[in-house]
Amino acid sequence: MPQELLLSLVFEPIPASTLAQLANLRELYAKRAPKVSFEFFPPKSDDAEKKLWEVIATLAPLKPRFVSVTYGAGGTTRERTHATVVRIRKETPLTPAAHLTCVQATKEEIREIAETYWAEGIRHIVALRGDVPQGDTRSIGNGYRYANELVAGLKEVADFDISVAAYPETHPEAISAESDLDALKAKLDAGANRAITQFFFDVEVYLRFLDRARVAGITTEIVPGILPVTNVAQLRKFAAMCGTNVPEWLSHLLDGLDEKPELRTLIAAMIAAEQCRMLMLSGIDHFHFYTLNRAELTQAICHILGIREAVSSPTSAIA
Ligand SMILES: Cc1cc2nc3c(=O)[nH]c(=O)nc-3n(C[C@H](O)[C@H](O)[C@H](O)COP(=O)(O)OP(=O)(O)OC[C@H]3O[C@@H](n4cnc5c(N)ncnc54)[C@H](O)[C@@H]3O)c2cc1C
């Protein structure tokens, strides 16, 4: 019996769709590693500050496009955000981005903060409205009501590089998905350079959102925000506030690992890396990581995606 015939009897032929997927994967690995940016929050104590600087030192060699530092809405972290961003600018080669919220601030306060940042060489602002505290009627007569107004105000101060927030699953306060998209367009039309999304887990949800944004005439980059997850119970609470869906498969993957932190971390890295790789197959090449001031997970995910301290070809690893 000819050998080909024998083989075809023993082995099922590989379906064409599987071969196509493998070809896609090979192509994916052959591509340049994606770009990344990292988000930190300002430390509350000396210990936390020390830890953050260790995290920054660990992640800096991955050469992120920028690193951003969050801001407590209402200005609760004003000094700490400022100090962290300025220190990053002075002591590292990284490009820092300062988050800034306009809720409960006057236009004068915002102008003053923005002018100080510009004078200190901070060129990138993540411009946000912030969450309105319960009971607040937004009675400030001289404040910005929405982030698009803040963007316009910042642009009057100087030509900042501005990022704004986008919501693939719609902002919880929006009256409709369409109006939320209009709000995003207004921020970009006001001069923002890119949007960064709220974290999400369903790749399809993000890709549909991207389609809707393109149809609405938004051509600007919409960078997916990636949250590596280890604690599902905590995540559920947080996700509920943000309007992010936590899929069953995610809970299932992390189920039963409460007492096994190392295993949980491995699985969490795998989940986020898989999410990024699916997005890369759709042409996405920049990911914004919510690091929660921890280096290990983000570092592991970046490594899987081919991001190295000294950039090497990811192809050689699998050829
Ligand atoms: C990447 C990212 C980073 C973040 N960083 C921080 C941070 O550092 N600190 C912090 O406190 N929060 C942060 N947030 C959370 C954010 O502040 C909240 O989600 C906040 O509730 C909305 O901010 P925004 O800038 O998206 O607001 P906006 O774009 O102003 O939108 C707020 C709501 O108002 C609606 N809206 C907008 N314009 C209008 C209009 N003209 N008329 C009627 N409705 C309108 C929108 O649809 C939306 O529902 C961040 C979120 C993301 C995605």
The ligand as an SDF file (V2000), in Angstrom:
LIG
                    3D

 53 58  0  0  0  0  0  0  0  0999 V2000
   -8.4960   54.8750   30.6380 C   0  0  0  0  0  0  0  0  0  0  0  0
   -9.2680   55.4040   31.8300 C   0  0  0  0  0  0  0  0  0  0  0  0
   -8.5900   56.0850   32.8250 C   0  0  0  0  0  0  0  0  0  0  0  0
   -9.2730   56.5990   33.9310 C   0  0  0  0  0  0  0  0  0  0  0  0
   -8.5710   57.2560   34.9040 N   0  0  0  0  0  0  0  0  0  0  0  0
   -9.2330   57.8080   35.9480 C   0  0  0  0  0  0  0  0  0  0  0  0
   -8.5350   58.5530   36.9600 C   0  0  0  0  0  0  0  0  0  0  0  0
   -7.3130   58.6960   36.9290 O   0  0  0  0  0  0  0  0  0  0  0  0
   -9.2500   59.0870   37.9760 N   0  0  0  0  0  0  0  0  0  0  0  0
  -10.6190   58.9380   38.0450 C   0  0  0  0  0  0  0  0  0  0  0  0
  -11.2120   59.4660   38.9940 O   0  0  0  0  0  0  0  0  0  0  0  0
  -11.3010   58.2450   37.1150 N   0  0  0  0  0  0  0  0  0  0  0  0
  -10.6570   57.6850   36.0710 C   0  0  0  0  0  0  0  0  0  0  0  0
  -11.3560   56.9880   35.1070 N   0  0  0  0  0  0  0  0  0  0  0  0
  -12.8100   56.8150   35.2680 C   0  0  0  0  0  0  0  0  0  0  0  0
  -13.6190   58.0150   34.7010 C   0  0  0  0  0  0  0  0  0  0  0  0
  -13.2670   59.1930   35.3920 O   0  0  0  0  0  0  0  0  0  0  0  0
  -15.0990   57.7130   34.9050 C   0  0  0  0  0  0  0  0  0  0  0  0
  -15.4940   56.6520   34.0930 O   0  0  0  0  0  0  0  0  0  0  0  0
  -16.0420   58.9070   34.7440 C   0  0  0  0  0  0  0  0  0  0  0  0
  -17.3410   58.5620   35.2650 O   0  0  0  0  0  0  0  0  0  0  0  0
  -16.2480   59.3740   33.3190 C   0  0  0  0  0  0  0  0  0  0  0  0
  -15.1720   60.0610   32.8570 O   0  0  0  0  0  0  0  0  0  0  0  0
  -15.0650   60.4570   31.2970 P   0  0  0  0  0  0  0  0  0  0  0  0
  -13.8530   61.2550   31.1440 O   0  0  0  0  0  0  0  0  0  0  0  0
  -15.2450   59.2730   30.4590 O   0  0  0  0  0  0  0  0  0  0  0  0
  -16.3660   61.4090   31.1930 O   0  0  0  0  0  0  0  0  0  0  0  0
  -17.1600   61.9860   29.9640 P   0  0  0  0  0  0  0  0  0  0  0  0
  -16.5400   61.6790   28.6710 O   0  0  0  0  0  0  0  0  0  0  0  0
  -17.4320   63.4070   30.2860 O   0  0  0  0  0  0  0  0  0  0  0  0
  -18.5350   61.1570   30.0420 O   0  0  0  0  0  0  0  0  0  0  0  0
  -19.2120   60.9800   31.2690 C   0  0  0  0  0  0  0  0  0  0  0  0
  -20.6600   60.5790   30.9980 C   0  0  0  0  0  0  0  0  0  0  0  0
  -21.3770   61.6990   30.4860 O   0  0  0  0  0  0  0  0  0  0  0  0
  -21.9060   61.4290   29.2060 C   0  0  0  0  0  0  0  0  0  0  0  0
  -21.7300   62.6650   28.4340 N   0  0  0  0  0  0  0  0  0  0  0  0
  -20.5770   63.1730   27.9570 C   0  0  0  0  0  0  0  0  0  0  0  0
  -20.8040   64.3520   27.3500 N   0  0  0  0  0  0  0  0  0  0  0  0
  -22.1200   64.6000   27.4810 C   0  0  0  0  0  0  0  0  0  0  0  0
  -22.9650   65.6800   27.0710 C   0  0  0  0  0  0  0  0  0  0  0  0
  -22.4820   66.7280   26.4200 N   0  0  0  0  0  0  0  0  0  0  0  0
  -24.2880   65.6010   27.3840 N   0  0  0  0  0  0  0  0  0  0  0  0
  -24.7780   64.5310   28.0530 C   0  0  0  0  0  0  0  0  0  0  0  0
  -24.0300   63.4810   28.4580 N   0  0  0  0  0  0  0  0  0  0  0  0
  -22.7210   63.5330   28.1800 C   0  0  0  0  0  0  0  0  0  0  0  0
  -21.1110   60.2540   28.6570 C   0  0  0  0  0  0  0  0  0  0  0  0
  -21.8800   59.4730   27.7470 O   0  0  0  0  0  0  0  0  0  0  0  0
  -20.8350   59.4890   29.9500 C   0  0  0  0  0  0  0  0  0  0  0  0
  -21.9400   58.7090   30.3140 O   0  0  0  0  0  0  0  0  0  0  0  0
  -10.6980   56.4340   34.0180 C   0  0  0  0  0  0  0  0  0  0  0  0
  -11.3630   55.7140   33.0210 C   0  0  0  0  0  0  0  0  0  0  0  0
  -10.6650   55.1990   31.9290 C   0  0  0  0  0  0  0  0  0  0  0  0
  -11.3990   54.4250   30.8810 C   0  0  0  0  0  0  0  0  0  0  0  0
  1  2  1  0
  2  3  1  0
  2 52  2  0
  3  4  2  0
  4  5  1  0
  4 50  1  0
  5  6  2  0
  6  7  1  0
  6 13  1  0
  7  8  2  0
  7  9  1  0
  9 10  1  0
 10 11  2  0
 10 12  1  0
 12 13  2  0
 13 14  1  0
 14 15  1  0
 14 50  1  0
 15 16  1  0
 16 17  1  0
 16 18  1  0
 18 19  1  0
 18 20  1  0
 20 21  1  0
 20 22  1  0
 22 23  1  0
 23 24  1  0
 24 25  2  0
 24 26  1  0
 24 27  1  0
 27 28  1  0
 28 29  2  0
 28 30  1  0
 28 31  1  0
 31 32  1  0
 32 33  1  0
 33 34  1  0
 33 48  1  0
 34 35  1  0
 35 36  1  0
 35 46  1  0
 36 37  1  0
 36 45  1  0
 37 38  2  0
 38 39  1  0
 39 40  1  0
 39 45  2  0
 40 41  1  0
 40 42  2  0
 42 43  1  0
 43 44  2  0
 44 45  1  0
 46 47  1  0
 46 48  1  0
 48 49  1  0
 50 51  2  0
 51 52  1  0
 52 53  1  0
M  END
$$$$
